[in-house]
């Protein structure tokens, strides 16, 4: 059974710059403390088909993750799918970006989590923890993007 978490945050930067920051993918460790390292393949601008390989630490366990960009609509939409099959994976995730009237960017992030094997028993706990952290996760994205993108 799949379950979802999401967060919405307003970033005080223009939509094109926020999109570029998030689409880069290699900024994830700046706002996601569970991401220990991440690399993009192939090098260069992110495009449909770009794969991000990361090492993350969840509940004290290190796992390797692999995500592929499956949709990229500049500057409003990014979608990914997890290729790796750990106990709990993000079957689908993404960012939806919307420019506001005052020049800021509203960002919604979501992930649809699903369990594999014994992970089917754990996915509810993982999703609960992710939902509980979602507002703080959104704020970490906001802080990192605003720090990285000059005014």
Steps between C-alpha positions, in 0.01 A plus 500: 500500500639840402467809718596861443646796685527857379600849606443844353725798562545849358855589395598865472670458163379504135353181357765450229782509755320274748426252220867496393612446861261209559549341157876487556436217748849512647380762751294240687754458786460873574142443620470126556730387784437134416681541165868431566614531138345533156624493141335569168533298179564615241678820602352824374152646514226283647267357234240226471697179553764652731577261786600605851682244716521569871597349831248577773471417868155407630437364849874445542534292181688612189338418168574582140227672302454559130245746357422582138348825378187405307352845435648850489279796405697823541430682733199333663533123533761235587414131538718205596472129563718285720672218314652335808291252697583548867252410776319831450534699178355809335303353212438854379588846621528851381492874532222729379604864475275802465600866467312729738387856429771642725787320325546211740464132410256257658652151502318177574710188551351153526609139505284190463659232719459127454636201686672192360524168682505567873493869409126458439471480879726804548366740236227633732757591764731656241215702351387613845851624579524670160162672546601616847825646362342642182450859627860512629623343175325775306665762719842340443443519123401867536805586712743316272358648178493854639859463626623361167318738265626859518246780494 
